[in-house]
Each structure stands twice: as C-alpha cells, then as structure tokens.
Amino acid sequence: MYGGVTAIDGGFLQVLMTTTGDTAINRAVGGGCVGGSENAPKELTEMKVRFGTFAKDGDNCVRKTGFGTIEETTP
C-alpha cells in the first residue's frame, strides 16, 4: 500500500488504470499514426500538457494521475 492506496506489484495494468482515461490527449493521439513528426496531429503538437492528478469524475476511483491538459489536471 502506498499513500493509502493499494497497488499491483510490477503490474502493467496498474500503469494503465492509473495513467489513462478519457482525456484530450488520448482523443488527439487517435488522429495520429506511426512515423515522424509529420504524422502527429497539429492539435497534439500544440497542446500544453503536464503530469498531474485528474479531477475526480464521479467514478469509484480514489485518484488517477497521468499526462493531461492544464485544464484536466492539477499539479
């Protein structure tokens, strides 16, 4: 248990569950494809992002952290 929250030891699912969600970054990433910078959506390259805590959105999670826009996260 870390900070009052249980964790899956060394689990990839733990990373997915705590760092992803329905965010502007995930929606913008869906418009890109593999390759160089020419394949990155303009929306994504111009987005201001940070690693932070997402606002609670009414689900049963204690908290989620990850990369999100300035509007979606708190430091």
GROMACS elastic network, one bead per residue, 0.5 to 0.9 nm:
[ bonds ]
;  ai    aj funct       b0    kb
    1     4     6  0.58908   500
    1     5     6  0.53343   500
    1     7     6  0.60753   500
    2     5     6  0.52905   500
    2     6     6  0.62146   500
    2     7     6  0.71827   500
    3     6     6  0.82682   500
    5    62     6  0.77707   500
    7    10     6  0.86353   500
    7    11     6  0.83510   500
    7    14     6  0.68579   500
    8    11     6  0.52746   500
    8    12     6  0.84330   500
    8    13     6  0.78389   500
    8    14     6  0.58812   500
    9    14     6  0.82752   500
   10    13     6  0.89379   500
   10    14     6  0.79417   500
   10    15     6  0.89906   500
   11    14     6  0.53190   500
   11    15     6  0.70022   500
   12    15     6  0.52308   500
   12    16     6  0.64513   500
   12    17     6  0.87278   500
   13    16     6  0.50014   500
   13    17     6  0.59655   500
   13    18     6  0.84735   500
   14    17     6  0.52035   500
   14    18     6  0.61059   500
   14    19     6  0.84297   500
   15    18     6  0.54179   500
   15    19     6  0.59134   500
   15    20     6  0.80937   500
   16    19     6  0.55345   500
   16    20     6  0.57024   500
   16    21     6  0.86839   500
   17    20     6  0.61477   500
   17    21     6  0.79496   500
   17    64     6  0.77580   500
   18    21     6  0.82993   500
   18    63     6  0.75847   500
   18    65     6  0.57888   500
   18    66     6  0.70589   500
   19    64     6  0.61564   500
   19    65     6  0.51951   500
   19    67     6  0.70988   500
   20    23     6  0.77119   500
   20    26     6  0.79588   500
   20    64     6  0.79060   500
   20    65     6  0.79594   500
   20    66     6  0.65616   500
   20    67     6  0.80173   500
   21    26     6  0.75126   500
   21    64     6  0.85470   500
   21    66     6  0.88428   500
   22    25     6  0.83788   500
   22    26     6  0.65757   500
   22    27     6  0.73967   500
   23    26     6  0.52858   500
   23    27     6  0.63916   500
   23    28     6  0.86947   500
   23    67     6  0.87601   500
   23    68     6  0.64742   500
   23    69     6  0.79540   500
   23    72     6  0.76044   500
   24    27     6  0.51232   500
   24    28     6  0.61148   500
   24    29     6  0.85493   500
   24    44     6  0.87946   500
   24    47     6  0.89964   500
   24    68     6  0.70475   500
   24    69     6  0.69240   500
   24    72     6  0.83403   500
   25    28     6  0.51006   500
   25    29     6  0.60140   500
   25    30     6  0.86783   500
   25    44     6  0.68166   500
   25    47     6  0.80319   500
   25    49     6  0.82597   500
   25    67     6  0.77093   500
   25    68     6  0.62308   500
   25    69     6  0.71680   500
   26    29     6  0.51012   500
   26    30     6  0.64369   500
   26    68     6  0.87235   500
   27    30     6  0.53910   500
   27    31     6  0.73857   500
   28    31     6  0.55755   500
   28    32     6  0.74470   500
   28    41     6  0.68346   500
   28    42     6  0.88066   500
   28    43     6  0.64951   500
   28    44     6  0.56100   500
   29    32     6  0.54684   500
   29    33     6  0.81711   500
   29    40     6  0.77874   500
   29    41     6  0.72843   500
   29    44     6  0.67861   500
   30    33     6  0.78297   500
   30    41     6  0.87950   500
   31    39     6  0.88048   500
   31    40     6  0.76771   500
   31    41     6  0.60222   500
   31    44     6  0.88844   500
   32    39     6  0.56941   500
   32    40     6  0.50218   500
   32    41     6  0.54996   500
   32    44     6  0.87844   500
   33    36     6  0.88460   500
   33    39     6  0.57641   500
   33    40     6  0.69102   500
   33    41     6  0.87618   500
   34    39     6  0.68320   500
   34    40     6  0.83866   500
   35    38     6  0.75715   500
   35    39     6  0.60892   500
   35    40     6  0.83376   500
   36    39     6  0.58031   500
   36    40     6  0.74248   500
   37    40     6  0.52602   500
   37    41     6  0.86389   500
   37    45     6  0.88358   500
   38    41     6  0.80636   500
   39    42     6  0.89599   500
   40    43     6  0.84340   500
   40    44     6  0.68615   500
   40    45     6  0.68618   500
   41    44     6  0.53282   500
   41    45     6  0.65447   500
   41    46     6  0.88849   500
   42    45     6  0.51396   500
   42    46     6  0.61992   500
   42    47     6  0.85370   500
   43    46     6  0.54535   500
   43    47     6  0.61682   500
   44    47     6  0.51922   500
   44    48     6  0.86479   500
   45    48     6  0.85149   500
   47    69     6  0.71406   500
   48    68     6  0.84626   500
   48    69     6  0.58920   500
   48    70     6  0.64970   500
   49    67     6  0.64570   500
   49    68     6  0.54173   500
   49    70     6  0.57819   500
   49    71     6  0.89801   500
   49    73     6  0.88216   500
   50    66     6  0.80228   500
   50    67     6  0.54766   500
   50    68     6  0.58315   500
   50    69     6  0.62856   500
   50    70     6  0.64471   500
   50    73     6  0.75423   500
   50    74     6  0.86411   500
   50    75     6  0.76874   500
   51    65     6  0.70601   500
   51    66     6  0.51595   500
   51    68     6  0.64498   500
   51    69     6  0.85855   500
   51    73     6  0.75987   500
   51    74     6  0.83800   500
   51    75     6  0.70143   500
   52    64     6  0.85042   500
   52    65     6  0.53879   500
   52    66     6  0.56631   500
   52    67     6  0.64572   500
   52    68     6  0.71753   500
   52    70     6  0.88033   500
   52    72     6  0.87243   500
   52    73     6  0.53024   500
   52    74     6  0.53171   500
   53    56     6  0.87793   500
   53    63     6  0.70512   500
   53    64     6  0.57966   500
   53    66     6  0.65794   500
   53    67     6  0.85258   500
   53    68     6  0.85342   500
   53    72     6  0.82800   500
   53    73     6  0.51784   500
   53    74     6  0.52843   500
   53    75     6  0.64473   500
   54    57     6  0.82940   500
   54    63     6  0.71475   500
   54    64     6  0.56551   500
   54    65     6  0.57891   500
   54    66     6  0.73908   500
   54    67     6  0.87856   500
   54    68     6  0.75388   500
   54    72     6  0.58773   500
   54    74     6  0.65786   500
   55    63     6  0.80132   500
   55    64     6  0.81053   500
   55    72     6  0.65151   500
   55    73     6  0.61973   500
   55    74     6  0.74551   500
   56    59     6  0.72395   500
   56    60     6  0.89419   500
   56    61     6  0.78259   500
   56    62     6  0.80595   500
   56    63     6  0.67529   500
   56    64     6  0.79854   500
   57    60     6  0.88259   500
   57    61     6  0.88482   500
   58    61     6  0.82775   500
   59    62     6  0.86421   500
   60    63     6  0.88807   500
   61    64     6  0.72912   500
   65    68     6  0.86366   500
   65    73     6  0.81852   500
   66    73     6  0.84051   500
   67    73     6  0.80600   500
   68    71     6  0.79227   500
   68    72     6  0.57995   500
   68    73     6  0.59614   500
   69    72     6  0.51701   500
   69    73     6  0.63387   500
   70    73     6  0.55943   500
   70    74     6  0.72873   500
   70    75     6  0.88078   500
   71    74     6  0.79838   500
